[in-house]
């Protein structure tokens, strides 16, 4: 309301009112003068002449009003002289607006179609992602299977290499047996003992003296003679190296006396002396190997299964770090009674079971492996 009052051109309105009043008054005065003098214009009666003057005065007022408004107001000039043009422009704008609305409706329809297609594509993309995830899962599974197969292949190759070495050693021994009766085979361990961490040189030498006595007893037992009749020869250089490596060591170590060559009953006894680091490989209660046995299957042989189980356990122990016997390649032995107890128990089973090789005490690198057989139903 206040904005309308302040925006109104009150000066122009007052000027028009005052001007119209003055012109009306002036026309009336002129008309009265002409009427009193009884002046006649264009041959008209005086009364008619007065009316003509009054009408002319009204026309003059209207003309002046239009001139004044047009002079002071752009909107008035536009309305008087450009109204037709403005109407044409307005009609054209309306037509353009209608066309724009039609185009807008069409664009909105296209946008809705595009959004629908986009949603369809997103759904297809999400489905494709799910398929890709499944493919990746399958690929990972295949990779795991491949790794397992490669591990099994490596294990089998290792077993083959061990068998080749055993066959090679057997051929060598066979050739030497033809030359004489071999009582002790090359690399056969005749004495072994452990050196604990921070053991002094004197204590290491004492351990090695006891090992020499142990080796003499083992050799005498094989020769069928007395230990004092056995003369053992060991390289002094090898002894000094073992003493140096084992004395005041920060870790546990073990020492082995082994036959330097095949020994017959009439041969001199020459031994090698070596020392290696000893680490804890298995703790008491560890399961070295777990395998499923299916006694319910036709053709299942419990004894054959146990032989295979122990053979596989031996290969695994070697891979885990147990030092095998250089001659037999064994890592320990299982009591015959325990073996056949496990065989008999498997023979009595009617459903699949799990056979476990359980460690009975802490086992270090030098072995031997001590275990029991546990069968879980």
C-alpha positions as CSV (number, residue, x, y, z in Angstrom):
1,X,0.0,0.0,0.0
2,X,2.8,2.5,1.0
3,X,4.8,1.5,-2.1
4,X,1.8,2.3,-4.4
5,X,1.3,5.8,-2.8
6,X,5.1,6.6,-3.0
7,X,5.3,5.4,-6.6
8,X,2.3,7.7,-7.8
9,X,3.3,10.8,-9.8
10,X,1.1,13.2,-7.7
11,X,2.7,16.3,-9.2
12,X,1.5,15.3,-12.7
13,X,-2.0,14.5,-11.4
14,X,-2.3,17.9,-9.7
15,X,-1.0,19.7,-12.8
16,X,-3.6,17.9,-14.9
17,X,-6.4,18.8,-12.5
18,X,-5.4,22.4,-12.2
19,X,-4.8,22.7,-16.0
20,X,-8.1,21.1,-16.8
21,X,-9.9,23.4,-14.4
22,X,-8.2,26.6,-15.8
23,X,-9.0,25.5,-19.4
24,X,-12.6,24.7,-18.5
25,X,-13.0,28.1,-16.8
26,X,-11.3,29.9,-19.7
27,X,-13.5,28.1,-22.2
28,X,-16.6,29.0,-20.2
29,X,-15.5,32.7,-20.0
30,X,-14.8,32.9,-23.7
31,X,-18.1,31.2,-24.5
32,X,-20.0,33.7,-22.3
33,X,-18.3,36.6,-23.9
34,X,-19.1,35.4,-27.4
35,X,-22.7,34.7,-26.2
36,X,-23.2,38.2,-24.7
37,X,-21.8,39.9,-27.8
38,X,-24.0,37.5,-29.8
39,X,-21.1,36.6,-32.1
40,X,-21.8,34.2,-34.8
41,X,-19.2,31.8,-36.2
42,X,-19.6,30.1,-39.5
43,X,-23.1,31.6,-39.8
44,X,-24.3,29.8,-36.6
45,X,-26.6,31.2,-34.1
46,X,-24.9,32.8,-31.1
47,X,-26.1,30.1,-28.8
48,X,-24.7,27.4,-31.1
49,X,-21.5,29.3,-31.4
50,X,-21.2,29.2,-27.6
51,X,-21.7,25.4,-27.6
52,X,-19.0,25.1,-30.3
53,X,-16.6,27.1,-28.2
54,X,-17.3,25.0,-25.2
55,X,-16.8,21.7,-27.2
56,X,-13.5,23.1,-28.6
57,X,-12.4,23.9,-25.1
58,X,-13.1,20.2,-24.0
59,X,-11.2,18.9,-27.1
60,X,-8.3,21.2,-26.2
61,X,-8.3,20.0,-22.6
62,X,-8.2,16.3,-23.7
63,X,-5.4,17.1,-26.3
64,X,-3.3,18.9,-23.7
65,X,-3.9,16.1,-21.2
66,X,-2.6,13.6,-23.7
67,X,0.4,15.7,-24.7
68,X,1.3,16.3,-21.0
69,X,0.9,12.6,-20.1
70,X,2.9,11.5,-23.1
71,X,5.7,14.0,-22.3
72,X,6.1,12.9,-18.7
73,X,5.3,9.1,-18.9
74,X,7.0,6.4,-21.0
75,X,4.2,4.0,-20.2
76,X,1.5,6.5,-21.6
77,X,3.5,7.0,-24.8
78,X,3.9,3.2,-25.1
79,X,0.1,2.7,-24.5
80,X,-1.0,5.4,-26.9
81,X,1.4,4.8,-29.8
82,X,2.6,1.2,-29.4
83,X,-0.3,-0.7,-27.9
84,X,-1.0,-2.6,-31.2
85,X,2.7,-3.5,-31.5
86,X,2.7,-4.6,-27.8
87,X,-0.4,-6.7,-28.3
88,X,1.2,-8.4,-31.4
89,X,4.4,-9.0,-29.4
90,X,2.3,-10.4,-26.5
91,X,0.5,-12.7,-28.9
92,X,3.8,-13.9,-30.3
93,X,5.2,-14.4,-26.8
94,X,2.1,-16.4,-25.9
95,X,2.6,-18.6,-29.0
96,X,6.3,-19.0,-28.2
97,X,5.3,-19.8,-24.6
98,X,2.9,-22.5,-25.8
99,X,5.6,-23.9,-28.1
100,X,8.1,-23.8,-25.2
101,X,5.6,-25.7,-23.0
102,X,5.1,-28.3,-25.7
103,X,8.9,-28.7,-26.0
104,X,9.2,-28.8,-22.2
105,X,6.6,-31.6,-22.0
106,X,8.4,-33.4,-24.8
107,X,11.8,-33.0,-23.0
108,X,10.2,-34.2,-19.7
109,X,8.9,-37.2,-21.5
110,X,12.3,-37.9,-23.1
111,X,13.9,-37.3,-19.6
112,X,11.5,-39.9,-18.1
113,X,12.3,-42.3,-20.8
114,X,16.1,-41.7,-20.3
115,X,15.7,-42.2,-16.6
116,X,13.8,-45.4,-17.1
117,X,16.5,-46.7,-19.5
118,X,19.2,-45.6,-17.0
119,X,17.4,-47.6,-14.3
120,X,17.3,-50.6,-16.6
121,X,21.0,-50.2,-17.4
122,X,21.8,-49.8,-13.7
123,X,19.8,-53.0,-12.9
124,X,21.7,-54.8,-15.7
125,X,25.0,-53.5,-14.4
126,X,24.2,-54.6,-10.8
127,X,23.3,-58.0,-12.2
128,X,26.6,-58.1,-14.1
129,X,28.5,-57.1,-11.0
130,X,26.9,-60.0,-9.2
131,X,27.9,-62.4,-12.0
132,X,31.4,-61.0,-11.9
133,X,31.6,-61.6,-8.1
134,X,30.5,-65.2,-8.7
135,X,33.1,-65.6,-11.4
136,X,35.8,-64.1,-9.1
137,X,34.7,-66.5,-6.4
138,X,34.9,-69.4,-8.8
139,X,38.3,-68.2,-10.0
140,X,39.7,-68.0,-6.4
141,X,38.3,-71.5,-5.7
142,X,40.1,-72.7,-8.9
143,X,43.3,-71.0,-7.8
144,X,43.1,-72.7,-4.4
145,X,42.5,-76.0,-6.0
146,X,45.4,-75.4,-8.3
147,X,47.7,-74.5,-5.3
148,X,46.6,-77.7,-3.5
149,X,47.3,-79.8,-6.6
150,X,50.7,-78.2,-7.0
151,X,51.5,-78.8,-3.3
152,X,50.5,-82.5,-3.7
153,X,52.6,-82.7,-6.8
154,X,55.6,-81.2,-5.0
155,X,55.0,-83.7,-2.1
156,X,54.9,-86.6,-4.6
157,X,58.0,-85.3,-6.4
158,X,59.8,-85.1,-3.0
159,X,58.7,-88.7,-2.3
160,X,60.0,-89.8,-5.7
161,X,63.4,-88.1,-5.0
162,X,63.7,-89.8,-1.7
163,X,62.9,-93.1,-3.2
164,X,65.5,-92.5,-5.9
165,X,68.1,-91.7,-3.3
166,X,67.2,-94.8,-1.3
167,X,67.4,-96.9,-4.5
168,X,70.8,-95.3,-5.3
169,X,72.1,-96.1,-1.8
170,X,70.8,-99.6,-2.0
171,X,72.6,-100.2,-5.3
172,X,75.8,-98.9,-3.8
173,X,75.4,-101.1,-0.7
174,X,74.6,-104.1,-2.8
175,X,77.8,-103.6,-4.8
176,X,79.8,-103.4,-1.6
177,X,78.1,-106.3,0.0
178,X,79.4,-108.4,-2.9
179,X,82.9,-107.4,-1.8
180,X,82.4,-108.1,1.9
181,X,79.9,-108.3,4.8
182,X,79.0,-104.7,5.7
183,X,78.3,-104.4,9.4
184,X,77.9,-100.6,9.5
185,X,76.7,-98.6,6.5
186,X,78.1,-95.3,5.5
187,X,76.4,-92.3,7.2
188,X,74.9,-94.5,9.8
189,X,74.4,-92.6,13.1
190,X,76.3,-94.3,15.9
191,X,76.0,-91.6,18.6
192,X,73.9,-88.4,19.0
193,X,73.5,-85.9,21.8
194,X,72.2,-82.4,22.5
195,X,74.1,-79.3,23.5
196,X,71.9,-76.8,25.4
197,X,72.4,-73.0,24.9
198,X,75.4,-71.4,26.7
199,X,77.2,-74.6,27.3
200,X,80.9,-74.1,27.9
201,X,83.7,-75.6,25.8
202,X,84.7,-78.0,28.6
203,X,81.2,-79.3,28.9
204,X,80.9,-79.7,25.1
205,X,84.1,-81.8,25.1
206,X,82.7,-83.9,28.0
207,X,79.5,-84.5,25.9
208,X,81.6,-85.6,23.0
209,X,83.7,-88.0,25.1
210,X,80.5,-89.6,26.3
211,X,79.3,-89.8,22.7
212,X,82.6,-91.5,21.7
213,X,81.9,-94.1,24.5
214,X,78.3,-94.5,23.2
215,X,79.6,-95.0,19.6
216,X,82.1,-97.6,20.8
217,X,79.4,-99.6,22.6
218,X,77.1,-99.5,19.5
219,X,79.9,-100.6,17.2
220,X,81.0,-103.4,19.6
221,X,77.5,-104.6,19.8
222,X,77.4,-104.9,16.0
223,X,80.8,-106.6,15.8
224,X,80.0,-108.9,18.7
225,X,83.0,-107.8,20.7
226,X,83.9,-105.6,23.7
227,X,83.8,-101.8,23.6
228,X,87.5,-101.6,24.7
229,X,88.5,-103.5,21.6
230,X,87.0,-100.8,19.3
231,X,89.4,-98.1,18.1
232,X,87.6,-95.0,16.8
233,X,89.2,-92.4,14.6
234,X,87.7,-88.9,14.2
235,X,89.4,-86.0,12.4
236,X,90.8,-83.6,15.0
237,X,89.9,-80.7,12.8
238,X,86.3,-81.8,12.6
239,X,86.2,-82.1,16.4
240,X,87.6,-78.6,16.9
241,X,85.0,-77.1,14.5
242,X,82.2,-78.8,16.4
243,X,83.4,-77.7,19.7
244,X,83.8,-74.1,18.4
245,X,80.3,-74.1,16.9
246,X,78.6,-75.6,19.9
247,X,80.3,-73.8,22.8
248,X,78.5,-70.8,24.4
249,X,75.9,-71.0,21.6
250,X,72.7,-68.9,22.0
251,X,70.6,-71.7,20.6
252,X,70.2,-75.4,21.2
253,X,72.3,-77.6,19.0
254,X,72.9,-81.3,18.4
255,X,76.0,-83.4,17.5
256,X,76.2,-86.6,15.5
257,X,78.9,-89.2,15.1
258,X,78.3,-91.1,11.8
259,X,80.2,-93.8,9.9
260,X,82.5,-92.2,7.3
261,X,82.2,-95.2,5.1
262,X,80.8,-98.7,5.0
263,X,82.4,-100.8,7.7
264,X,83.0,-104.5,7.6
265,X,84.0,-106.7,10.6
266,X,87.7,-106.4,9.7
267,X,87.7,-102.7,8.9
268,X,89.0,-99.8,10.9
269,X,86.3,-97.5,12.4
270,X,86.5,-93.9,11.1
271,X,83.7,-91.5,12.1
272,X,82.6,-88.1,11.0
273,X,81.5,-85.4,13.5
274,X,78.9,-82.8,12.7
275,X,76.9,-80.2,14.6
276,X,73.6,-78.5,13.6
277,X,71.1,-76.1,15.1
278,X,68.2,-77.7,16.9
279,X,64.7,-76.1,16.9
280,X,61.4,-77.1,18.4
281,X,59.4,-78.6,15.6
282,X,56.4,-80.2,17.4
283,X,55.0,-79.6,20.9
284,X,53.4,-82.3,23.0
285,X,49.8,-82.9,21.9
286,X,50.3,-81.5,18.4
287,X,48.5,-83.4,15.6
288,X,51.2,-84.0,12.9
289,X,48.8,-85.5,10.4
290,X,45.0,-86.0,10.1
291,X,43.5,-88.2,7.5
292,X,40.0,-89.5,6.8
293,X,39.6,-93.3,6.7
294,X,36.5,-94.9,5.2
295,X,36.3,-98.5,6.5
296,X,32.8,-98.8,5.1
297,X,34.0,-98.7,1.5
298,X,34.5,-102.0,-0.3
299,X,38.1,-103.1,-0.6
300,X,39.3,-101.0,2.3
301,X,42.5,-102.5,3.8
302,X,43.2,-101.1,7.4
303,X,46.8,-102.3,7.4
304,X,47.6,-100.8,4.0
305,X,45.9,-97.6,5.1
306,X,48.1,-97.4,8.3
307,X,51.3,-98.0,6.3
308,X,50.4,-95.3,3.9
309,X,49.5,-93.0,6.8
310,X,52.9,-93.5,8.5
311,X,54.7,-93.1,5.2
312,X,53.0,-89.8,4.6
313,X,53.6,-88.7,8.2
314,X,57.3,-89.4,7.7
315,X,57.5,-87.2,4.5
316,X,55.6,-84.4,6.3
317,X,57.9,-84.5,9.3
318,X,60.9,-84.2,7.1
319,X,59.3,-81.2,5.3
320,X,58.5,-79.6,8.7
321,X,62.2,-79.7,9.7
322,X,62.9,-83.1,11.3
323,X,66.3,-84.5,10.4
324,X,65.8,-88.0,9.2
325,X,68.2,-90.9,9.7
326,X,70.8,-90.6,6.9
327,X,70.7,-94.4,6.1
328,X,67.0,-95.4,6.6
329,X,65.5,-91.9,6.0
330,X,63.2,-92.6,9.0
331,X,62.3,-90.0,11.5
332,X,61.2,-92.3,14.3
333,X,59.3,-95.6,14.8
334,X,55.9,-96.7,16.1
335,X,55.6,-99.6,18.5
336,X,54.3,-102.6,16.7
337,X,51.6,-103.3,19.3
338,X,50.3,-99.7,18.9
339,X,50.3,-100.1,15.1
340,X,48.3,-103.3,15.1
341,X,45.9,-101.9,17.7
342,X,45.1,-99.1,15.3
343,X,44.7,-101.6,12.5
344,X,42.3,-103.7,14.5
345,X,40.2,-100.7,15.6
346,X,39.9,-99.5,11.9
347,X,38.8,-103.0,11.0
348,X,35.9,-102.8,13.5
349,X,34.7,-99.4,12.2
350,X,31.6,-99.2,10.0
351,X,31.6,-95.5,9.2
352,X,34.2,-92.9,8.2
353,X,36.7,-91.9,10.9
354,X,39.6,-89.4,11.3
355,X,43.1,-90.9,12.0
356,X,45.4,-88.6,13.9
357,X,49.1,-88.8,14.6
358,X,49.5,-87.1,18.0
359,X,52.9,-86.0,19.4
360,X,53.6,-87.5,22.9
361,X,56.5,-85.1,23.8
362,X,58.3,-82.1,22.5
363,X,60.2,-82.9,19.3
364,X,63.3,-81.0,18.1
365,X,65.1,-81.0,14.8
366,X,67.2,-84.1,15.7
367,X,64.2,-86.2,16.4
368,X,63.2,-88.9,16.7
369,X,59.4,-88.4,16.4
370,X,57.4,-90.0,19.2
371,X,53.7,-90.3,18.6
372,X,50.5,-92.2,19.3
373,X,47.6,-93.0,17.0
374,X,44.2,-91.4,17.8
375,X,41.1,-92.5,15.9
376,X,38.1,-90.1,16.1
377,X,34.7,-91.3,15.1
